C-alpha cells in the first residue's frame, strides 16, 4: 500500500535498504534515494555518485541533523549531486513530504544561499580558468552547471533534451576552454584544491 501522500505519483516505495549493496541489487530503474545523514556513516556525496552510476536519472534527498546540516556541508553535497535537504527540526516530517514532492516534480529542495554559492563558484571557475578571448555559449553554460554537479552525459542529455553525442561535443569544448584535462577536474574536491 502506497502512503496517501504519494498516491499522486506513479512510484513504488521499496522497503528500507540496510546497506548500499542491498540497494544496488534491486532493479536499475531511476528512483528517489532518501539518504539518512544522521545514521549513515559514509560520505553522502560519494554515495550519491555511486548510486547514480547504477541508477541513472535517480534523485537524492538527504536528511541531516542541525549539527551536520550547515551551509558548507549542504554546498558540498549539492555539488556532489544531492537534489535536496531536510534538516531535523520540529516540523521535519511535513517538510520531508514537500521536499519529496518537489524533487519528484523535477525541482530542487535546496536553500537559496546554497544555490547562490554554487553560481558564484561557477562564475569564479569561469573567471580564473577560461582561456583569454573565449567564452561559453548559453548551452555550454547549462551543461557546465550539470557537469559541476557530477551528472553523467546521459542524464545531461535527458535533462536538456539533446543527444548524448551533442553533450559529448559540448563537454569537450567546455573542458578545452577551461583548460581542464577531464571532467574529474570539475568535481568538488578538485575545485576546492584550486581555490586554496
ChimeraX attribute file (.defattr): number of C-alpha atoms within 10 A of each C-alpha:
attribute: neighborCount
match mode: 1-to-1
recipient: residues
	/A:1	6
	/A:2	11
	/A:3	7
	/A:4	7
	/A:5	11
	/A:6	14
	/A:7	11
	/A:8	8
	/A:9	11
	/A:10	9
	/A:11	12
	/A:12	11
	/A:13	12
	/A:14	9
	/A:15	7
	/A:16	9
	/A:17	11
	/A:18	9
	/A:19	9
	/A:20	11
	/A:21	10
	/A:22	10
	/A:23	17
	/A:24	14
	/A:25	9
	/A:26	11
	/A:27	9
	/A:28	14
	/A:29	10
	/A:30	14
	/A:31	19
	/A:32	17
	/A:33	18
	/A:34	16
	/A:35	19
	/A:36	15
	/A:37	20
	/A:38	16
	/A:39	10
	/A:40	11
	/A:41	8
	/A:42	9
	/A:43	10
	/A:44	21
	/A:45	22
	/A:46	14
	/A:47	16
	/A:48	24
	/A:49	20
	/A:50	13
	/A:51	21
	/A:52	22
	/A:53	13
	/A:54	16
	/A:55	19
	/A:56	17
	/A:57	18
	/A:58	19
	/A:59	23
	/A:60	26
	/A:61	26
	/A:62	25
	/A:63	21
	/A:64	21
	/A:65	16
	/A:66	12
	/A:67	9
	/A:68	14
	/A:69	20
	/A:70	12
	/A:71	13
	/A:72	12
	/A:73	14
	/A:74	23
	/A:75	21
	/A:76	19
	/A:77	24
	/A:78	25
	/A:79	25
	/A:80	23
	/A:81	24
	/A:82	28
	/A:83	26
	/A:84	24
	/A:85	26
	/A:86	26
	/A:87	21
	/A:88	17
	/A:89	11
	/A:90	8
	/A:91	9
	/A:92	13
	/A:93	13
	/A:94	10
	/A:95	17
	/A:96	21
	/A:97	13
	/A:98	15
	/A:99	21
	/A:100	26
	/A:101	17
	/A:102	15
	/A:103	17
	/A:104	17
	/A:105	10
	/A:106	12
	/A:107	13
	/A:108	20
	/A:109	20
	/A:110	18
	/A:111	14
	/A:112	9
	/A:113	12
	/A:114	19
	/A:115	16
	/A:116	12
	/A:117	14
	/A:118	19
	/A:119	13
	/A:120	12
	/A:121	16
	/A:122	17
	/A:123	13
	/A:124	13
	/A:125	16
	/A:126	17
	/A:127	13
	/A:128	12
	/A:129	14
	/A:130	19
	/A:131	13
	/A:132	10
	/A:133	6
	/A:134	9
	/A:135	15
	/A:136	17
	/A:137	12
	/A:138	9
	/A:139	11
	/A:140	18
	/A:141	17
	/A:142	13
	/A:143	23
	/A:144	23
	/A:145	17
	/A:146	19
	/A:147	23
	/A:148	22
	/A:149	22
	/A:150	25
	/A:151	23
	/A:152	19
	/A:153	19
	/A:154	16
	/A:155	19
	/A:156	23
	/A:157	18
	/A:158	13
	/A:159	14
	/A:160	13
	/A:161	10
	/A:162	12
	/A:163	14
	/A:164	16
	/A:165	12
	/A:166	12
	/A:167	23
	/A:168	16
	/A:169	12
	/A:170	19
	/A:171	19
	/A:172	16
	/A:173	15
	/A:174	23
	/A:175	18
	/A:176	14
	/A:177	18
	/A:178	21
	/A:179	13
	/A:180	15
	/A:181	11
	/A:182	12
	/A:183	16
	/A:184	14
	/A:185	17
	/A:186	23
	/A:187	15
	/A:188	20
	/A:189	13
	/A:190	11
	/A:191	16
	/A:192	12
	/A:193	9
	/A:194	11
	/A:195	10
	/A:196	5
